[in-house]
Every structure is written in C-alpha cells, then in structure tokens.
C-alpha cells in the first residue's frame, strides 16, 4: 500500500481508474490507495478512457507542445531585440 504523499505514475493512475470502472466504489479505491475522492475525479477528468497507447501519444504531444512553446518564446525575444536595434538611431 502506498504511503501518503506518494505520487502515482500515469500508468498506475489508469490502473486505479480501471478499478473504479469495473465496479469498485470510489470510496473503496480512495481508501486502498490513500487518495482523496476529489483526486480520483480529477484523474478521471484527465485520464478517463485513456489506454496505455493513448497515454504514450499524450506524452509525445505534450513534449512537442512544450518544445514549440519554447521556440515561440525565443522568436518573440528575437523579434523584440530586432525591433530595438532598428529603432535606434545610428
């Protein structure tokens, strides 16, 4: 049994949610894994209906999204720098 404060991997979360889907009550699952009911409902909102292959795809997309956000942030800095250079009088 997990101790309080333990973080569960996404695979473990999906496994826990499958227990709820197969008929185990939310309260029982919460006691078993020592998590709050609100946590289970939040997990259900985020991971409900996902399989492990879909979870892997989600991770890839999140990594790609993060990379693209960094690129955009760098481009904004570059544009600001260029605007500042162009606006200066030589």
Secondary structure, DSSP 8 states (H G I E B T S, - for coil): ---TT----HHHHHHHHHHHHTT--HHHHHHHHT--HHHHHHHHHHHTT--HHHHHHHHHHHHHHHHHHHHHHHHHHHHHHHHHHHHS--
